[in-house]
């Protein structure tokens, strides 16, 4: 079947092997072979963030990267003596505008070129990041002395403290770009249309997403899922023992169900068989060669028009780095409450950024649970509770939530998200 071909497992058609490099008043677009390009739109993810965020008017020298894994072309970027001296005097800001990858496996190169093969054993040792390691190699190569790296996550337990020669701060240019784009979207969905409990969207594969989608598929849920796992390999690539999880049977039944019920109401894709390796993290649904968040697909009325609550199946889960992205913003712009299946502390991070969540209407204590297995069980218990409500109860609860829902909608569309988010740095 064509969906299993290498072409659809390549990751360099979904990530941008290029950088935006601003030195003083001059801005260059440079590809991975160090060629200066004039058309940044060749790199849609890089372009979308640069064009719509504060980066376009950022007053200082910076490098923007939209990539995951080892950034080999950044590691090998040798600056001239004049450039280096200028940056050591003024300082350099590096923005990693794709999600940073964290792992506890042995340190190694993780180049997402679609051809590399990796042997990763998540041993729960010390965390490290291939992207941050690449930045460190670049800094050392060029003997840079004043570098700040900006990422989308917080590090409340200070895992990366004193690890690198650069400063690490949260300033999310991607979320800023998305918030600016969402300001132009108008959605007027109302609770009276609700006739289903949940919506759970999924795009890039992750084992924890597989588990959440499997569980959600056994509830009253509209979902998207494009991956087939006939041998249940996902159960060999999760951090917990499935036999010790109290929701074991629902998950097993859900894995069987997903194999037979591939569904995508946001984008259309043929089934893709997972391999049960780290490479699954980098595959995309078939035919999706574009890069960057696709707002029109994420905000399609078919996704939210009749559903009560969004199950935000985030890109990461079992790691201690709070963050969030367009999946939450999509629920907000579509005026829907949400349950966040992601790292602990992420709801608290949203509060810091000025948003409200739904702790007055259901139990959000899962956000404070740093044991990932317990947090998963708490989320599943909450989903079961909501699934037990009647449609009429969901409609009534939606009306009660409107103050929070409308607040988030207006905050996203009208407030200065850029300013508010930069306060968290």
BAKEBA-802068 format. One line per field, with one value per residue (C-alpha): residue number from 1; residue in three letters; z, x, y. Coordinates in steps of 0.02 Angstrom, whole numbers, plus 50000, padded with zeros to 5 digits. Each point is the difference from the previous one (the first is absolute). Example, Ala and Ser with C-alpha at 12.3 -4.5 7.8 and 13.67 -1.06 7.14 Angstrom:
2
nr: 1,2 .
rest: Ala,Ser .
pz: 50390,49967 .
px: 50615,50069 .
py: 49775,50172 .
This chain:
425
nr: 1,2,3,4,5,6,7,8,9,10,11,12,13,14,15,16,17,18,19,20,21,22,23,24,25,26,27,28,29,30,31,32,33,34,35,36,37,38,39,40,41,42,43,44,45,46,47,48,49,50,51,52,53,54,55,56,57,58,59,60,61,62,63,64,65,66,67,68,69,70,71,72,73,74,75,76,77,78,79,80,81,82,83,84,85,86,87,88,89,90,91,92,93,94,95,96,97,98,99,100,101,102,103,104,105,106,107,108,109,110,111,112,113,114,115,116,117,118,119,120,121,122,123,124,125,126,127,128,129,130,131,132,133,134,135,136,137,138,139,140,141,142,143,144,145,146,147,148,149,150,151,152,153,154,155,156,157,158,159,160,161,162,163,164,165,166,167,168,169,170,171,172,173,174,175,176,177,178,179,180,181,182,183,184,185,186,187,188,189,190,191,192,193,194,195,196,197,198,199,200,201,202,203,204,205,206,207,208,209,210,211,212,213,214,215,216,217,218,219,220,221,222,223,224,225,226,227,228,229,230,231,232,233,234,235,236,237,238,239,240,241,242,243,244,245,246,247,248,249,250,251,252,253,254,255,256,257,258,259,260,261,262,263,264,265,266,267,268,269,270,271,272,273,274,275,276,277,278,279,280,281,282,283,284,285,286,287,288,289,290,291,292,293,294,295,296,297,298,299,300,301,302,303,304,305,306,307,308,309,310,311,312,313,314,315,316,317,318,319,320,321,322,323,324,325,326,327,328,329,330,331,332,333,334,335,336,337,338,339,340,341,342,343,344,345,346,347,348,349,350,351,352,353,354,355,356,357,358,359,360,361,362,363,364,365,366,367,368,369,370,371,372,373,374,375,376,377,378,379,380,381,382,383,384,385,386,387,388,389,390,391,392,393,394,395,396,397,398,399,400,401,402,403,404,405,406,407,408,409,410,411,412,413,414,415,416,417,418,419,420,421,422,423,424,425 .
rest: Unk,Unk,Unk,Unk,Unk,Unk,Unk,Unk,Unk,Unk,Unk,Unk,Unk,Unk,Unk,Unk,Unk,Unk,Unk,Unk,Unk,Unk,Unk,Unk,Unk,Unk,Unk,Unk,Unk,Unk,Unk,Unk,Unk,Unk,Unk,Unk,Unk,Unk,Unk,Unk,Unk,Unk,Unk,Unk,Unk,Unk,Unk,Unk,Unk,Unk,Unk,Unk,Unk,Unk,Unk,Unk,Unk,Unk,Unk,Unk,Unk,Unk,Unk,Unk,Unk,Unk,Unk,Unk,Unk,Unk,Unk,Unk,Unk,Unk,Unk,Unk,Unk,Unk,Unk,Unk,Unk,Unk,Unk,Unk,Unk,Unk,Unk,Unk,Unk,Unk,Unk,Unk,Unk,Unk,Unk,Unk,Unk,Unk,Unk,Unk,Unk,Unk,Unk,Unk,Unk,Unk,Unk,Unk,Unk,Unk,Unk,Unk,Unk,Unk,Unk,Unk,Unk,Unk,Unk,Unk,Unk,Unk,Unk,Unk,Unk,Unk,Unk,Unk,Unk,Unk,Unk,Unk,Unk,Unk,Unk,Unk,Unk,Unk,Unk,Unk,Unk,Unk,Unk,Unk,Unk,Unk,Unk,Unk,Unk,Unk,Unk,Unk,Unk,Unk,Unk,Unk,Unk,Unk,Unk,Unk,Unk,Unk,Unk,Unk,Unk,Unk,Unk,Unk,Unk,Unk,Unk,Unk,Unk,Unk,Unk,Unk,Unk,Unk,Unk,Unk,Unk,Unk,Unk,Unk,Unk,Unk,Unk,Unk,Unk,Unk,Unk,Unk,Unk,Unk,Unk,Unk,Unk,Unk,Unk,Unk,Unk,Unk,Unk,Unk,Unk,Unk,Unk,Unk,Unk,Unk,Unk,Unk,Unk,Unk,Unk,Unk,Unk,Unk,Unk,Unk,Unk,Unk,Unk,Unk,Unk,Unk,Unk,Unk,Unk,Unk,Unk,Unk,Unk,Unk,Unk,Unk,Unk,Unk,Unk,Unk,Unk,Unk,Unk,Unk,Unk,Unk,Unk,Unk,Unk,Unk,Unk,Unk,Unk,Unk,Unk,Unk,Unk,Unk,Unk,Unk,Unk,Unk,Unk,Unk,Unk,Unk,Unk,Unk,Unk,Unk,Unk,Unk,Unk,Unk,Unk,Unk,Unk,Unk,Unk,Unk,Unk,Unk,Unk,Unk,Unk,Unk,Unk,Unk,Unk,Unk,Unk,Unk,Unk,Unk,Unk,Unk,Unk,Unk,Unk,Unk,Unk,Unk,Unk,Unk,Unk,Unk,Unk,Unk,Unk,Unk,Unk,Unk,Unk,Unk,Unk,Unk,Unk,Unk,Unk,Unk,Unk,Unk,Unk,Unk,Unk,Unk,Unk,Unk,Unk,Unk,Unk,Unk,Unk,Unk,Unk,Unk,Unk,Unk,Unk,Unk,Unk,Unk,Unk,Unk,Unk,Unk,Unk,Unk,Unk,Unk,Unk,Unk,Unk,Unk,Unk,Unk,Unk,Unk,Unk,Unk,Unk,Unk,Unk,Unk,Unk,Unk,Unk,Unk,Unk,Unk,Unk,Unk,Unk,Unk,Unk,Unk,Unk,Unk,Unk,Unk,Unk,Unk,Unk,Unk,Unk,Unk,Unk,Unk,Unk,Unk,Unk,Unk,Unk,Unk,Unk,Unk,Unk,Unk,Unk,Unk,Unk,Unk,Unk,Unk,Unk,Unk,Unk,Unk,Unk,Unk,Unk,Unk,Unk,Unk,Unk,Unk,Unk,Unk,Unk,Unk,Unk,Unk,Unk,Unk,Unk .
pz: 50000,49956,50173,50066,49876,50054,49920,50131,50142,49951,50124,49901,49908,50164,50078,49931,49980,49996,50113,50006,50048,50049,50032,50047,49868,49871,49990,49900,49963,49995,49953,50076,49867,50051,49840,50018,49934,49953,50018,50181,49948,49942,50187,50056,50187,50013,49895,50097,50167,49938,49899,50133,50163,50085,49916,49842,50098,50132,50028,50045,49910,49999,49920,49974,49976,49958,50017,50118,50054,49969,49900,49907,49887,50153,50083,49845,49974,50016,50023,49943,50124,49971,50026,50158,50075,49958,50082,50153,50020,49964,50048,49898,50022,49934,49979,49986,49926,49982,50152,50088,50018,50174,50029,50133,49874,49965,49922,49811,49839,49958,49826,49936,49818,49968,49971,50170,50119,50188,50146,50145,50167,50115,50159,50106,50027,49984,49873,49853,49843,49827,49949,50153,49979,49820,50059,50127,49865,49893,50145,50040,49817,49985,50176,50033,50173,50010,49933,50054,49934,49998,50008,50020,50165,50182,50106,50176,50072,49925,49906,49879,50130,49979,49858,49860,49973,49939,50091,49974,50006,49947,49866,49878,49829,49922,50123,49972,49812,50020,50116,49872,49862,50106,50022,49820,50023,50043,50078,50071,50051,50135,50132,49930,49862,50124,49969,50037,50152,49936,49855,50001,49857,49961,49865,50035,50084,50183,50111,50134,49867,49945,50177,50023,49829,50035,50165,49925,49856,50127,50055,49909,49896,49829,49965,49868,49994,49854,50073,50005,50132,49968,50113,50146,49995,50090,50161,49988,49981,50145,50167,50105,50012,49920,50120,50147,49925,50062,49827,49916,49921,49922,49924,49929,49925,49932,49913,49913,49955,49927,49890,49919,50003,49925,49996,49951,49994,50000,49864,49890,50010,49962,50150,50049,50089,50148,50028,50189,49998,50031,49814,50026,50088,49837,49878,49941,49920,49816,49878,50130,49928,50062,50155,50140,50090,49881,50079,49874,50031,50188,50007,49880,50056,49976,50147,50131,49938,50092,50138,50182,50052,49915,50058,49963,49964,50013,49917,50164,50162,50109,50027,50126,49879,50001,49832,49882,49818,49865,50053,50154,49902,49874,50139,50063,49831,49973,50170,50077,50171,49999,50098,49976,49977,50016,50123,50179,50036,49826,50060,50127,49857,49906,50155,50001,49820,50048,49950,50108,50011,50070,50178,50063,49898,50014,50087,49923,50138,49871,49946,50169,49993,49950,49999,49816,50023,50139,49896,49854,50112,50072,49824,49950,50157,49954,49822,50068,50114,49857,49887,50130,49982,49886,49849,50090,50147,49881,49921,50170,50058,49841,50041,50175,49923,49877,50108,49996,49819,49941,50107,49916,49829,50028,50085,49851,49872,50081,50135,49975,50010,49947,50149,50124,49944,50008,50183,50038,49942 .
px: 50000,50065,49971,50144,50128,50156,49935,49864,50120,50119,50002,50093,49839,49918,50146,50105,50188,50039,50024,49958,50158,49992,50165,49980,49885,50026,49887,50045,49909,50125,49967,50087,50137,50034,49928,49914,49822,49885,49833,49967,49830,50097,50009,49818,50022,50145,49907,49836,50082,50118,49866,49863,50096,50102,50156,49970,50029,50117,50131,50148,50109,49920,49993,49833,49995,49845,50060,50004,50142,50183,50022,50158,50003,49994,50140,50107,49962,50168,49988,50131,50110,49908,49830,50060,50071,49840,49890,50111,49978,49813,49943,49912,49821,49956,49817,49956,49827,49959,49971,50161,50028,50045,50062,50085,50082,50186,50066,50013,49962,49815,49994,49821,50045,49886,50147,50083,49965,50007,50014,49921,49968,49905,50089,49934,50174,50048,49905,50091,49943,50079,49946,50078,50157,50013,49986,50137,50113,49968,50038,50163,50053,49985,50058,49843,49987,49826,49864,49818,49897,49810,49886,49816,50013,50035,50124,49928,50106,50158,50054,50103,50068,50188,50004,50043,50107,49849,49847,49839,49835,49821,49941,49886,50009,49895,49856,50012,49988,49850,49910,50022,49930,49853,49947,49936,49893,49817,49909,49825,49962,49867,49964,49829,50087,50079,49953,50166,50114,50179,50114,50177,50114,50168,50130,50181,50018,50048,49976,49908,49886,49963,49950,49890,49918,49968,49915,49901,49940,49902,49905,49879,50139,50033,50183,50136,50123,50106,50114,49984,50078,49946,50135,49965,50178,49946,49988,50187,50041,49910,50072,49877,49950,49829,49956,50014,49886,49821,49937,50091,49848,49932,50171,50023,49826,50036,50161,49902,49865,50119,50082,49832,49934,50128,49913,50046,49867,50131,50116,49989,50134,50028,50049,50184,50074,50109,50166,50006,50163,50054,49975,49812,50015,50051,49873,49849,49835,50017,50002,50030,50154,49968,50081,49938,49832,49852,49872,49863,50005,50016,49851,49886,49819,49985,50119,49917,49825,49910,50122,49999,50182,50170,50121,50164,50117,50161,50165,50084,49939,50124,50127,50018,49995,49835,49948,49851,49968,49870,49894,49943,49979,49891,49882,49995,49966,49862,49926,50022,50060,50148,50090,50188,50092,50177,50141,49960,49992,49938,49832,50093,50106,49842,49944,50165,49967,49832,49883,49869,49966,49855,50045,49837,49901,50103,50154,50159,50114,50078,50105,50089,50038,50182,49986,49958,49906,49892,49966,49945,49881,49930,49967,49915,49892,49947,49959,49895,49907,49957,49955,49871,49910,49850,50005,49878,50121,50143,49896,49958,50180,50054,49883,50075,50175,49962,50079,50168,49979,49964,50139,50129,49929,50014,50169,50068,49927,50013,50133,50187,50050,50176,50024,49915,50096,50166,49967,50028,50182 .
py: 50000,50170,50069,49897,50066,50091,50159,50012,49961,50140,50141,50130,50042,50050,50094,50140,49974,50186,50150,50184,50094,50183,50087,50181,50075,49861,49847,49845,49838,49857,49818,49848,50011,50181,50069,50169,49986,50142,49911,49953,49928,49847,49962,50019,49966,50121,50128,49989,50034,50135,50090,50001,50017,50135,49929,50100,50160,49930,50137,49890,49873,49828,49829,49913,49811,49896,49821,49851,49887,50032,50161,49951,50153,50115,49902,50025,50185,50087,50189,50122,50092,50164,49914,49915,50159,50095,49867,49989,50186,50009,49825,49866,49937,49828,49953,49814,50016,49815,49892,49951,49812,49934,49823,49894,49883,49994,50159,49983,50092,50006,50076,49999,49975,49852,49883,49985,49858,50014,49882,50092,49918,50117,49948,50144,50065,50182,50104,50076,50090,49976,50175,50082,49895,50061,50180,49968,49929,50154,50116,49911,49991,50188,50043,50101,50075,50079,49886,49981,49855,50016,49848,49961,49907,50038,49904,50015,49860,50078,49845,50104,50121,50025,49874,50121,50153,50099,50067,49901,50095,49977,50118,49911,50083,49861,50023,50187,49976,49884,50119,50139,49889,49945,50181,49997,49844,50019,49852,50007,49821,49988,49870,49957,49901,49880,49819,49915,50005,50014,50047,49926,50051,49919,50031,49951,49830,49980,49846,50098,50072,49823,49953,50155,49979,49816,50042,50144,49891,49898,50155,50114,50077,50072,49968,49998,49855,49942,49865,49812,49888,49821,49930,50119,50067,50157,49899,49967,50185,50082,50049,49896,49818,49985,49859,50121,50132,49994,50048,49855,49919,50160,50037,49825,50006,50172,49944,49861,50125,50130,49868,49967,50178,50119,50168,50177,50133,50140,49933,49846,49867,49818,49890,50002,49849,50048,49911,50008,50100,50179,50033,49997,50168,50082,49928,50096,49949,49958,50144,50137,50081,50175,50070,50108,50004,49988,50115,49970,49812,50020,50116,49910,50009,49811,49976,50108,50041,49860,49950,50055,49986,49991,49866,50088,49855,50098,49956,49953,49925,49904,50137,50143,50147,50097,50072,50014,50043,50031,49852,50095,50161,49907,49947,50179,50079,49871,50043,49829,49944,49882,49865,50008,49835,50063,50038,50050,50185,50045,50067,50105,50067,50050,50094,50094,50049,50074,49858,49915,49813,49899,49953,50074,49873,49840,49934,50072,49936,49885,50150,49997,49813,49973,49811,49976,49836,50071,50155,49893,49902,50162,50065,49837,50006,50176,49947,49856,50120,50119,49855,49948,50166,50012,50113,50114,50012,50042,50136,50073,49989,50090,50144,50010,50005,50140,50135,49908,49947,50177,50071,49886,50039,50187,49988,49904,50118,50171,50002,50026,49817,50042,50115,49885,49845,50092,50038,49816,50007 .
